[in-house]
Amino acid sequence: MTPYIALLRGINVGGNNLLPMQDMAAMFADCGCRDVQTYIQSGNAVFRSDRGAKAIATDFQSLCQKTKGFAPQTLILSLDQYAQIVRANPFPEAESTPKALHIFFLLAPPTNVDQTAMQVACNPVERFHLTDQALYIHTPDKLTDSTMLPKLGKFIKAPMTQRNWNTVAKLLEMARAI
């Protein structure tokens, strides 16, 4: 069985798209996943399955729509895929301050990105690196102090879901343990 990490976008934010983690775990189990574990309330799960990631995501979204009335964007990565994204972190020195390091996991490869404009939008201390699978952002101050982040949707026209390094590392640890 393949270990997977699921990242849901836009659940339990501002009282919208409420999905208790117990319900989320049960829905993944109903989609043929085993050893399902969730982490915090922001839509993170690890599990094992013999099914493919796309089939699980499609079935999960359909089940969520049927039972909860919404279908959250769902990114499911194998442990190997997830670990590769984590290893590709271009700011390893920032891992010691995990709340200042963030990965925006892309649900589709970005197109027509103006990285020069993104750099101009950054404050003097923030840095970023974009790949087809992720946007890595290091904000030594606070993420809320980022001057580029409020304009991110203008620069990257691809759905994404963000996790800080604490969550990234914990999900990797959990997935390796199942």
C-alpha positions in Angstrom: 0.0 0.0 0.0 1.2 3.5 -0.9 1.5 6.1 1.9 -0.2 9.4 0.9 -0.5 12.9 2.2 -3.8 14.8 1.5 -3.9 18.6 1.6 -7.3 20.2 1.4 -7.8 23.8 0.4 -10.2 26.2 2.1 -11.8 24.2 4.8 -12.6 25.4 8.3 -11.7 29.0 7.5 -13.8 31.8 8.8 -16.6 29.5 9.7 -17.0 28.3 6.1 -16.7 24.8 4.6 -16.8 23.2 8.0 -15.3 19.7 8.0 -14.5 18.1 11.3 -11.4 16.0 11.2 -13.2 13.0 12.4 -15.6 13.3 9.5 -12.7 13.9 7.0 -11.0 10.7 8.3 -14.2 8.7 7.9 -14.7 9.9 4.4 -11.1 9.0 3.4 -11.7 5.5 4.9 -14.9 5.3 2.8 -12.8 6.0 -0.2 -10.7 3.0 0.4 -7.9 4.5 2.5 -6.5 2.8 5.6 -4.7 4.0 8.7 -6.1 7.5 8.2 -4.8 10.1 10.5 -5.5 13.9 10.5 -3.4 16.8 11.6 -4.9 20.0 12.9 -8.1 21.5 11.6 -6.8 22.9 8.3 -7.3 19.9 6.1 -4.4 17.6 6.4 -4.4 13.8 6.4 -2.1 10.9 5.9 -3.1 7.4 5.0 -2.3 4.3 3.0 -4.1 3.0 -0.1 -3.8 0.7 -3.1 -5.8 3.2 -5.1 -4.4 6.1 -7.2 -4.2 9.6 -5.8 -6.5 11.1 -8.5 -9.2 8.4 -7.9 -9.1 9.0 -4.2 -9.3 12.8 -4.6 -12.2 12.5 -7.0 -14.1 10.1 -4.8 -13.4 12.2 -1.7 -14.6 15.4 -3.3 -17.8 13.7 -4.5 -18.5 12.3 -1.1 -17.8 15.6 0.6 -20.2 17.3 -1.8 -22.9 14.8 -1.1 -22.5 14.8 2.7 -21.3 18.3 3.5 -22.5 20.4 0.5 -19.1 21.5 -0.8 -16.2 19.8 -2.6 -12.9 21.2 -1.4 -9.9 21.3 -3.7 -7.9 18.2 -2.7 -4.3 17.6 -3.5 -3.1 14.0 -2.7 0.6 13.3 -3.0 2.4 10.0 -2.5 5.0 10.0 0.3 7.8 10.0 -2.3 6.3 13.0 -4.2 5.7 14.9 -0.9 9.2 14.1 0.4 10.7 15.3 -2.9 9.0 18.7 -2.6 10.2 19.0 1.0 13.8 18.1 0.0 13.7 20.7 -2.7 13.3 23.5 -0.1 15.7 26.2 -1.3 16.0 27.8 2.1 17.2 25.0 4.4 18.7 27.6 6.8 15.1 28.8 7.5 14.0 25.4 8.8 15.1 26.4 12.2 12.4 29.1 12.3 9.5 27.0 10.9 6.8 29.7 11.3 8.8 31.8 8.8 9.0 29.2 6.1 6.0 28.2 4.0 5.2 26.0 1.1 2.3 26.7 -1.2 1.5 23.4 -2.8 0.3 23.9 -6.3 -2.7 21.9 -7.5 -1.7 22.6 -11.1 1.5 23.9 -12.7 1.6 27.7 -12.9 1.6 29.4 -16.3 2.7 32.9 -17.4 4.2 33.8 -14.1 6.1 37.1 -13.9 8.7 36.3 -11.3 10.4 39.7 -11.8 7.1 41.4 -10.7 6.9 39.0 -7.8 10.4 40.0 -6.7 9.5 43.7 -6.9 6.5 43.1 -4.8 8.5 41.4 -2.0 9.6 43.3 1.0 13.4 43.6 1.5 13.7 40.4 3.6 11.3 38.0 2.0 12.4 35.4 -0.5 10.6 33.0 -2.7 11.3 30.1 -5.1 8.7 28.8 -7.6 8.6 25.3 -9.2 5.9 23.5 -11.0 4.8 21.9 -7.8 5.4 24.4 -5.1 6.1 28.0 -4.1 8.5 28.3 -1.2 8.3 31.5 0.7 10.7 32.6 3.5 9.4 35.5 5.5 11.9 36.2 8.4 9.4 38.5 10.0 5.8 37.2 9.9 3.8 35.9 7.0 1.3 38.7 7.6 4.2 41.2 7.0 4.7 39.9 3.5 4.1 42.6 0.8 4.1 40.0 -2.0 1.5 37.6 -0.5 -1.6 39.9 -0.8 -0.8 40.0 -4.6 0.0 36.3 -5.0 -3.2 35.5 -6.8 -2.3 38.2 -9.4 1.0 36.6 -10.0 0.2 32.9 -9.9 -3.0 31.8 -11.6 -3.0 28.3 -10.2 -4.9 26.9 -7.2 -2.7 26.3 -4.2 -2.8 25.5 -0.5 -0.3 26.8 2.0 1.4 25.1 5.0 4.0 26.4 7.3 7.2 24.3 7.9 5.9 22.9 11.2 3.0 21.4 9.4 5.0 20.3 6.5 7.5 18.5 8.7 4.8 16.9 10.9 2.9 15.5 7.9 6.2 14.0 6.6 6.9 12.4 9.9 3.3 11.0 10.2 3.4 9.6 6.6 6.7 7.9 7.2 5.4 6.3 10.4 2.3 4.6 8.8 
